[in-house]
Structure formats: structure tokens, C-alpha cells
Amino acid sequence: MTQTEPPDAKARRQIAPVICYPTESLPQPDLLRIDRARAATTVIATEVAPPRDAASILVPAGHFLRITSVDGPQVGDLNLFAADNLDERFYSGKTRALHGTHLTRGDRMWSGFPYLRPMATISHDSLAWYGVDPYGGRVHDVIGTRCDPYTGHLLGGGDYHHCCHSNLTRALATATELTPEEAERHVHDVLNVFMCTGFTKDTGQYFMKASPVRPGDDIEFFAEIDLLAVLSACPGGDCGSEHSSDTAACYPLRMDVLRSDAPDNHAPPAINGYDRSHGLA
């Protein structure tokens, strides 16, 4: 049945929006301290996520994780866990609600309930210059989930094992000695590193386009707590055409852990202070 537009439709549409979560009272990262720490660093560990596969690396609190594009334009899907507790993991939805659809320097990656604390702060982003393109595209999104075999099977049939969900599952299973079935339950929505995405203006559909990333571009994170980082080099390559396929040109992504040589007594943020009574105490 066709709905008739009400007489006050224009007035309703012109009501000004209200920011859901004003962030002025959020604990703010000390970027000056972080910059001092990153001014003199030493690489202490390196792992490479091969094309259409994933790798993991441990990042101690107070250290930096740098993800670098090598060989060719490539996007990645990043999962973060508390190193000693897989139940505390990155919460992309709340991060999106607090910081917006795309992240850059100064934004933080928050863990899920009941922890809800900063896991990492973005300390450097070589693609910060990109801003917003004419299509509304931006880089490093927390909109999309991750390419997965279930949606692929639903849409096209068949089983494809090198999508990001499966890549992350295999890498997490290897890192923790869990079975694939156990590891899969911990894999979560991602930060789409280097991915250029947005929503179409007419239909509101989630879109991707060829990433502006080039070899040597990087994004860097300051570890607020001890982290286990798991990164998949997406089978979509730069995601300019498709993902979850063997046809796109794909390249590795390098993860470096950097120790600061500047003296600093970093204290990991406390777990969220809510009393968890939920009104029943």
C-alpha cells in the first residue's frame, strides 16, 4: 500500500540531528606523550600476512603496532584481543558510535562489554590526507563486517576458505592452539585497514572502491593494553572490484611491533567501572 506523505513531511525532515554520544567527556589520549614515545622506536618483532591469508602478533602494552602495505595496494581485516583474555575483544560497533564510521589518528579502538576500555589508539595514519572523496568514501572503516564463507555460500553457493573470516579463524587457532571451531567463536567484526568505503547517497548501500593505499603506506597503533593482533590480507586485494575470490591481485601486509626507546611508565586503562548490577542489586 502506498503511503501518503503527511502535510508536515518537510518540517519533519528539517529537524536538526543530535549527536548520539558526545565525546567531550571521554578520556582523551595523550597524543603528545604518544608522539614522544614513537619518536625513537626499535622494531622487535615482525609477521607478514600473506596474500589471501592471515597472521598474528603479540603487542605488549606501551608498544606500537605498525601495519604496512608492501608490494602492491592491499586492504586488511584486523581483529584485536586482550592478550590474556580472548573474551575481551575489539567492539567495532561501539567504536563506530563513539568516533564515526572511519578511524584515523587520535581515534581509539574500544573493547566490548563488560570491559569497554581503550585497547589501542591510532598514533599515525599515512592516508589521513584522503579525507572524504566525491562519492563519500573514506579510509579505515568500522562499517563492514568481514568477508565470510557463510554469506558467500548464501549468495553464490560453494565453499570459499580464504575469505577474511576463515583467514582470521585459522590464524587465531594457530596462535592459541584452539580448534578452528573454538577459535571461530572469538573472531569478530573488524577494522577494515586501508579499505575505502561509504554509503551510496540514493540507496544507502554500503560500497567499496579501490583503496588509495600504495606500498609504504602504513597505519600505526599504540597498544593501551597487552594485545594479540590478528590480520587478514583480504582476498579482494584493493577491493576495487570484488572480494572473496581468487581473481583479484593480492599482496602481503606486514605487521611490525615497535618498542619505544623513550622512558615512559605507561599504565593500561582500567576495565570499565560500571558495577554490573543492572538494577538488580
N, C-alpha and C positions, 0 to 999 in steps of 0.2 A: 504494500500500500504506500503510495506517495505521501510524504509528509509535507504539509503546508507550512511555509516559512512564517513565523509569527510576526506581528507588526513591529515588535521591538528587536528584531533579529540584529539589525545593525548596531544598536546600542549594546546588546549583549556581547557582540564580537569586539567592541571597542573598550571593554573593561580591561584596565591595565593588569599585567601579570604581577604575581608576587613570588619572590624567590622562596623556595620551599625551606631551604636550610641556609640561612645567613651564616657566613663562616667567620665573621669578625671575632667571635669568641672562641674559635677553635685554637688549640695550642699551635702556634706557628713555628715552622722550622727555623733554626738559626743558620741562615744561608751564609752569613759571614764566617761563622765557625766552620761550616762545611767547606767553604771555599779555601779557608786556610789549611784544612786537612788535606784537600785534594791538590794543593799547590805543589806538594812534594810526596809522591807515591812510588811504590815499588810493586810490580806485578809478582804475585806469589803463587798463582795457580791459573791454569788456562784449560778450558774444554771447548771443543768445537761441535756444534750441532750440524751433522752432515745434511746435504740436501734431502728433503723428504724424510727426515728423521729427527731425533731429539737427543739432548744430553742434559746432564745435571751437574751442579757445582755447589759447594758449601761456601757461604759468605758470612764470616764472623761479624758480629755487631761492631760498628765503628769502622768497618772496611767499605770498599766500594765494589760494585759490580758494574762492569762496562760491557755492553753488547755492541759488537761492531759488525757492519756489513763487509764481507770480503768477497772478492772475485766478480760479483755482479749484484744487481738490485734484488733484494730478498726481504720478505717480511717474516716475522716470527710470532709465535704464541707463547706467552710467558705465564707460568704458574709460580707462585711463591708460597712457601710453607715455613712455619717456625721449625727450626732445625730439630728440636727435641719434641715436637708435638704436631703431628700431621693434622690434628683436628683444628689447629689454628692456621688458617689459610686466607689468601687474598680474597676480598669481597669486592668484586668489580661493581656490583650494583650500588652499594653504599658509597664507594669511591666516586662513581659517576654522579650520584646525588649531591655529594659534597663539592666536587671540583669541576664537574661538567663532563661532556661526552668524550673529550680528548685530553690527554695529560701532557704536561711539559715541565720544565724546570720550576721547582718550588712546590709542585703538587706532590701529594703523598699517596701511598698505596696502603689501604686500611684492611685490617683483618676482620673476619666475621664475628658474629655473636658467639659466646658472651665476652669475647676478648676486646673487640673494637678499639684497636690502638694502631698507631702508625707502624707498619712493617718496614717501609723504605720511603725515602724522599728522593725525588728526581733531582740530581745535582747538576746535570749537564745534558743538553739536547742539541745536537748539531743541526737538526731540522727545524728548530724553533722559528727560523726565518720564513717557513712556508705559510704560516698563518691560515687564512681561510681563502680557498680558491673560488672562482666564479660559480662553481656548482655547489658550494657549501662544504666541500671536502676539507678535512683536517687530518693531521697525522697522530698516530699512537692512540687508538680508540679503546674505550671500555664500553662499547655498544655491543659489538658482536660477541658471540659465544666462542666457538672454535669449530672448524670443520670436523665432522664426525661421521663414522660409518653408518650410524642409525638413520640420520637424515638422508644420507646418500642412498641407502637401501630403500628408504621410503619413496624417494623421488625417482630413482632410476633402476632399482633392483641391483643385485650383485653385491659383493663384499669387497671393499677397498680398505686396506690395512695401514696405509701410510698417510692418512689424514692426521690432523694435529691431535685430536683426542686420543687416537691409538698410539701416536708417537709419544705423547706425554705419559700415557699409561705404561708403555714399555720402559721408558727411561726412569720413571718413578719406581717401578717394580725392581729394576736393576739396582737403583740406588739404595733401596730399603730392604731388599730381599723379601718383599711381599710377592704373593702370587699376582698375576695380571688381574684376576677378579677382585682381590683385595685392594690393589693399587687403584683400579678404576674408580672406586667409590670416593677416592680423595681428589681426583682430577676435577678441576673447577673452571669456571669462566675466567677469561684471560685478560691480560693487557696485550692488545694486538700491536706489537712493536713494529714501527716503521710503516704500518698499514695506513692507507689513505682512504677514508670513508666519510659517509654522511647520510643524509636522508633526502630523497627527491622532494622538490617543492610541491609537485602536483599530487603525487600519490602517497607521499610519506614513507616510501620504501627505503630500506637500508641498501646503500650502494657501496661498491668498492671501485677504485680506479688505480691505474698504475702508480705505484709508490714513487715519490721523488728521491728515495734513498739511492745512494751510489756508494761504491766501495770506499771505505774510510769513514763514512758517516757512523756516528755512534750515539747511544743514549746511555746515561750513567746513573746509578742508584746508590745512595748512601744507605747502608744497612742499619736500621734502627735497632733491630734485634738479630740474633743468630738466625740465618736464613738457609733454607735449601731452595735453590732456584732450578727450575726445570724449563727448558726452552726447546720449542719445536721450530725447525725451519720449514715453513708451510709449503705443501706441495703445489701451491698456486704461484710460487715464485714472487713476483712483484704484485700479484693479484690484479693485473691489468686485464685479464680475460676470464679466468676461471680458477677454481681451486679444487682440491681433492682429485687430481688427475696426474697422469704420467706424461702429459704433453707440454706443460709449461716449463720454461727454462728455470731451473732452481740452482741455488748457490748456498754455500755454508754460512753460518753465523758463528762468530767467535765470542766466547764469554771469558773475560779476564777478571780475576779478583785482585784488587789493589789494596795494599796496606799503606796507611799514611805514615810518613816519617816525622810528621809534626806531633809534638806531645799533646795528648788530649785525653781527658778522663770521661769518655762517653758513658752515659748511664741509659740503658734501654728504657723506653717508656713503660709505665706500669699498665697492667691489664685494666680495662675499663672499671670504674668504681661503682657502677650500679649494683645494688645489694641483691638482685636476682630473686627477690621475694615475689615479684609480680602481683603485689597487692594481697597476698595470702598470709603474710606473717602477722 
